[in-house]
Amino acid sequence: MSVGCRSCWCRRWKGSRPRRGCESRCVCWKKSYCGGAVSVIGGCRIARRRGLVRSRECWSSVVRSCRSTSRVLVMWTVAAKCCSKLMSGCSVPKRCREVLWPRWCAACRAALEKLRARPLSALRLVALFLDGVDFAGEMLIVAMGLDEHGHKHLLGLRQGGRENAEVCTSLLTELRERGLDTTRPILAVLDGSKALASAVKQVWGERALIQRCQAHKKRNMTAHLAAEHHAELDRRLNLAYHGDNYEAALKQLHDTATWLNRLNPDAANSLREGLEETLTVVKLGLSETLRKTLATTNPIESALDTTRTVTRRVKRWRDGSMKLRWCAAGLLKVEKKFRRIKGYRDIPKLIAALDALTTKPSTLPRKKSA
């Protein structure tokens, strides 16, 4: 279904043919879109084929119809990035770019400010996911939280030159200033970055337990070994990560490190680094379903993959604010599809285990009475 004159848009959107006499003013109504992909632009479905827009007036009417923010986002995302391909062979008026670009920037800037100004005082977080995504040589640190009901929430993002402790600490401090309660124990799921772990410890102190991503740990060790040893390594690691006994799992990892030491000492050293932190979910005694969600950084990795998909065709990054806008647009897009995690019924057990492990008797000497 292609775009015609404004008088017959509603009729085409409902699936009927345009009014008699409108075919001359419509844009390739029959043959141009057959067999091609369909895009939604300005509330109308447009085929991705050459010769879509043959008249200056029709394209201008598409621009004028996009009054709402959502339609502007859809139209600019589809049309502006693929403009040279969609509009090949036709003249696109300059005023269309002048109208669309400011609206896109304003909509993304408003979405970014709304994300950064969210109040967090009502959230009771039990887990925190921290990770970074590279945008044209710069690192954007993204924080996502898991509440006591099993729902995921985007908390904020911070731009930095690299993934260092200063940037991560400033992000977490900003979350605390917005009302996030950092006095309660929390499980921080990280990818093994020392900067992220240092920032979490600085803000939460001893009330934070670190869970290193098991998928990253497997990937690091697999890179050190030959392909013929990968299957045996996976078997040994799965035996430890999927066990229910913490002491048995810890012994299994130490035995695996001894086995790796004969094959590749570097792989053994990679396993020994942060070995106990990869078994935090086992130590907490969580169920297999909930442990599968909290043992890796996959929940936040999937959200960051959406931002990479949204920005995969952006070739020219004008400034830092543009990177923040596009990252926020991708994150807010995927946030609408967030679902409750599997195993959310076992979250009360997680809260009780966190309280038991982080609550320690005071070891400070008592003051003598005068």
C-alpha positions in Angstrom: 0.0 0.0 0.0 1.6 3.2 -1.1 1.1 6.9 -0.3 -1.3 9.0 -2.4 -2.8 12.4 -2.0 -4.0 13.4 1.4 -7.6 13.2 0.5 -7.4 9.4 0.0 -5.0 8.4 2.8 -7.7 7.3 5.2 -9.4 5.3 2.5 -6.2 3.5 1.7 -5.3 2.9 5.3 -8.7 1.1 5.7 -7.8 -1.1 2.7 -10.1 0.3 0.1 -9.2 1.7 -3.3 -8.7 5.5 -3.7 -11.4 7.7 -5.1 -11.8 7.9 -8.8 -9.6 10.5 -10.2 -6.9 10.3 -7.6 -4.8 7.7 -9.4 -3.0 10.5 -11.3 -2.0 12.2 -8.1 -1.0 9.0 -6.3 2.4 7.6 -6.1 2.9 4.2 -7.8 -0.3 2.8 -6.5 -0.2 -0.6 -8.2 3.1 -1.8 -9.5 5.8 0.0 -7.7 5.3 -1.8 -4.3 4.7 -5.4 -5.5 7.1 -7.8 -3.9 8.9 -5.2 -1.9 9.3 -4.6 1.8 6.7 -2.3 3.5 7.6 0.6 5.8 5.3 2.7 8.0 5.9 6.4 7.4 3.6 9.1 8.7 1.0 6.5 9.6 0.9 5.0 6.1 2.4 1.9 4.7 5.0 2.5 2.0 6.8 0.0 -0.1 10.6 0.2 -0.2 11.0 0.5 -4.0 12.4 3.0 -6.4 10.0 5.6 -7.6 7.9 5.7 -4.5 7.7 9.5 -4.5 7.5 11.1 -7.9 6.0 14.4 -6.9 7.2 17.1 -4.6 3.7 17.8 -3.4 3.1 14.2 -2.2 6.3 14.0 -0.1 5.5 17.4 1.4 2.0 16.2 2.4 3.6 13.2 4.2 5.8 15.6 6.2 2.9 17.9 7.0 0.8 15.0 8.3 3.4 14.0 10.9 2.3 16.2 13.8 2.7 13.8 16.7 6.0 12.9 18.2 5.6 9.1 17.6 5.0 9.6 13.9 8.0 11.9 13.6 10.2 9.3 15.2 9.0 6.6 12.9 9.1 8.7 9.8 12.6 10.1 10.5 14.0 6.7 11.5 12.8 5.0 8.3 12.9 7.9 5.8 16.0 9.9 6.8 18.4 7.0 7.1 17.1 5.4 3.8 16.3 8.6 2.0 18.9 8.2 -0.8 17.7 4.7 -1.5 13.9 5.2 -1.1 13.9 8.5 -3.1 16.3 7.5 -5.9 15.4 9.2 -9.1 13.1 11.8 -7.5 13.7 15.2 -6.1 13.1 15.5 -2.3 12.5 19.0 -1.3 15.0 20.5 1.1 12.3 21.8 3.4 11.4 18.1 4.3 14.8 17.7 5.9 14.5 21.0 7.6 11.2 20.0 9.1 12.1 16.4 10.1 15.5 16.8 11.7 14.5 19.5 14.3 11.5 17.4 15.2 13.6 14.2 15.6 16.2 16.0 17.7 13.5 17.6 19.9 11.7 14.3 20.4 14.8 12.4 21.3 16.1 15.2 23.6 12.8 15.2 25.5 12.9 11.4 25.8 16.5 11.6 27.1 15.6 14.2 29.7 12.6 12.2 30.8 14.7 9.2 31.3 17.3 11.1 33.3 14.7 12.7 35.5 12.8 9.6 36.5 12.1 9.4 40.3 13.6 6.3 41.8 12.4 6.6 45.4 9.5 4.1 44.9 11.7 1.4 43.5 12.8 -1.5 45.7 15.7 -3.0 43.7 17.1 -6.5 44.3 19.5 -6.7 41.4 21.5 -4.2 39.4 22.9 -4.7 35.9 25.7 -2.4 34.6 27.3 -2.5 31.2 28.7 -0.2 28.5 28.1 0.1 24.8 30.5 1.7 22.3 29.3 4.6 20.3 31.9 5.8 17.7 34.8 5.5 20.0 33.1 6.7 23.2 31.6 4.5 25.9 28.0 4.9 27.2 27.4 3.3 30.6 23.9 2.0 31.1 22.3 1.0 34.4 19.2 -1.3 34.6 17.5 -2.5 37.8 15.3 -5.4 38.8 12.6 -4.8 41.3 11.1 -7.1 43.9 8.2 -8.0 41.6 10.5 -9.2 38.7 10.1 -6.1 36.5 13.1 -4.5 34.8 13.6 -0.7 34.8 16.0 1.5 32.9 17.7 3.7 35.5 20.0 6.0 33.6 23.1 6.3 31.3 26.3 8.3 31.4 28.8 9.1 28.6 32.5 8.7 29.1 35.7 8.2 27.1 36.0 4.6 28.4 34.6 2.3 31.1 36.4 3.8 34.1 35.5 3.9 37.8 34.9 7.7 37.8 32.2 7.6 35.2 30.5 4.6 36.7 30.6 6.1 40.2 29.1 9.4 38.9 26.3 7.5 37.3 25.5 5.5 40.5 25.7 8.7 42.6 23.2 10.4 40.3 20.8 7.5 40.8 21.2 7.8 44.6 20.4 11.6 44.3 17.3 10.8 42.3 16.0 8.7 45.2 17.4 5.2 44.7 17.8 3.5 48.1 21.4 2.3 48.5 21.0 1.2 52.1 19.4 -2.1 51.2 21.5 -5.1 50.0 21.6 -5.7 46.3 23.1 -8.2 43.8 25.2 -6.4 41.2 25.6 -8.4 37.9 28.6 -7.3 36.1 30.7 -8.4 33.1 34.0 -8.6 35.1 35.1 -5.0 34.8 37.0 -3.9 37.8 35.8 -0.3 37.3 32.2 -1.3 37.5 32.8 -3.4 40.6 34.8 -0.6 42.3 32.0 1.9 41.6 29.3 -0.5 43.0 31.4 -1.1 46.2 32.0 2.7 46.6 28.2 3.5 46.5 26.7 0.4 48.2 29.7 -0.7 50.3 29.4 -4.1 51.9 25.7 -4.2 51.1 26.5 -5.2 47.5 27.3 -8.7 46.3 29.0 -9.1 43.0 28.0 -11.7 40.5 30.4 -12.0 37.6 28.8 -12.9 34.2 29.3 -16.6 33.7 29.0 -16.2 29.9 31.8 -13.7 29.8 34.0 -16.0 31.9 33.3 -19.0 29.5 34.1 -16.8 26.5 37.4 -15.6 28.0 38.6 -19.2 28.8 37.5 -20.6 25.5 39.6 -18.0 23.6 42.7 -19.4 25.3 42.1 -23.0 24.4 42.2 -25.1 21.2 38.8 -26.1 19.7 39.3 -29.7 20.7 39.1 -28.8 24.4 36.0 -26.6 24.2 33.5 -29.4 24.8 35.3 -30.7 27.9 35.6 -27.2 29.3 31.9 -26.6 28.8 31.1 -29.8 30.6 33.2 -29.0 33.6 31.9 -25.4 33.9 28.3 -26.4 33.5 28.8 -29.0 36.3 29.9 -26.3 38.6 27.6 -23.4 37.6 24.4 -25.6 37.6 25.1 -27.3 40.9 23.1 -26.6 44.1 26.0 -27.0 46.6 28.3 -24.0 46.8 31.3 -25.9 48.3 31.0 -28.7 45.7 30.8 -26.1 42.9 33.9 -24.3 44.3 35.8 -27.5 44.4 34.8 -28.3 40.9 36.1 -25.0 39.6 39.4 -25.5 41.4 39.8 -28.9 39.8 39.0 -27.3 36.4 41.7 -24.7 37.0 44.2 -27.5 37.8 43.2 -29.3 34.6 43.5 -26.0 32.6 47.0 -25.4 34.0 48.3 -28.4 32.2 46.8 -27.2 28.9 47.2 -23.5 29.1 48.3 -21.6 32.2 46.8 -18.4 30.9 43.4 -20.1 30.7 43.8 -21.3 34.3 44.7 -17.8 35.5 41.6 -16.4 33.7 39.4 -18.9 35.6 41.0 -18.2 39.0 40.4 -14.4 38.6 37.2 -13.7 40.4 36.4 -17.4 40.7 34.2 -17.1 43.8 32.2 -14.1 42.3 31.0 -16.3 39.5 29.3 -18.6 42.1 27.4 -15.9 44.0 24.0 -17.0 42.7 24.9 -20.6 43.8 25.9 -19.3 47.2 22.6 -17.5 47.6 20.7 -20.8 47.1 18.5 -19.5 44.3 16.3 -21.7 42.1 17.6 -22.9 38.7 15.2 -20.6 36.8 16.1 -17.4 38.7 19.7 -18.3 38.7 19.7 -18.6 34.9 18.6 -14.9 34.7 20.9 -13.5 37.3 24.0 -15.5 36.4 24.8 -13.5 33.3 24.4 -9.9 31.9 22.1 -11.1 29.1 19.1 -8.9 30.3 21.1 -5.7 29.7 23.0 -7.1 26.8 19.8 -7.7 24.9 18.7 -4.1 25.5 22.1 -2.8 24.2 21.8 -4.9 21.1 18.6 -3.0 20.2 20.6 0.3 20.4 23.2 -1.2 18.1 20.4 -2.2 15.7 18.8 1.3 15.7 22.2 3.0 15.1 23.7 0.5 12.7 23.3 2.8 9.7 24.4 6.0 11.3 27.7 6.9 9.7 28.3 10.4 10.9 28.2 11.2 14.6 28.0 15.0 14.8 28.5 15.5 18.6 28.2 13.8 21.9 24.6 14.8 22.5 23.6 13.0 19.3 25.1 9.8 20.7 23.1 10.2 23.9 19.9 10.9 22.0 20.2 7.8 19.8 21.1 5.6 22.7 18.2 6.8 24.7 15.9 6.3 21.7 17.0 2.7 21.4 16.7 2.0 25.1 13.2 3.5 25.4 12.2 1.5 22.4 13.2 -1.8 24.0 11.8 -0.8 27.4 8.3 -1.1 26.0 8.9 -4.8 25.4 10.3 -5.6 28.8 8.7 -8.6 30.4 8.7 -10.0 33.9 11.7 -12.3 34.3 11.4 -16.0 34.7 11.5 -17.2 38.3 10.2 -14.0 39.8 8.2 -16.0 42.4 11.6 -16.9 44.0 12.6 -13.2 44.5 11.6 -13.2 48.2 14.1 -16.0 48.7 16.7 -13.8 47.0 15.9 -10.9 49.4 16.2 -13.1 52.4 19.5 -14.5 51.2 20.9 -11.1 50.5 19.9 -9.9 54.0 21.5 -13.0 55.6 24.8 -12.6 53.7 25.2 -8.8 54.0 24.1 -8.5 57.6 27.2 -9.1 59.7 27.8 -8.3 63.4 29.9 -5.3 64.1 33.5 -6.0 64.7 34.4 -2.6 66.0 35.8 -2.5 69.6 33.4 -1.1 72.2 34.2 2.1 73.8 35.1 1.8 77.5 32.9 3.6 79.9 34.5 6.5 81.7 
